[in-house]
Amino acid sequence: MEPFRLDRTAFKINSHEEATYQRAYWMEKTPRERLAAAWYLICAAYDLDRQNPPRMDRSAFAIKKRSR
């Protein structure tokens, strides 16, 4: 069972007052709950498995020593 469910029909342009209410709602949540919701949205956007995310490709980075 999904802990979050994204209602794609619920999006609309918010006024400043509505945006303030949304911020207050999320600030009432614990940091863990906010991170869980953010991770859910990231996984939904990039079609990732929430329980088994892909590993970072470390071959794209190179470490170079600085010469003094």
Buried (B, 14 or more C-beta within 10 A) or exposed (E): EEEEEEEEEEEEEEEEEEEEEEEEEEEEEEEEEEEBBEBBEEBBEEEEEBEEEEEEEEEEEEEEEEEE
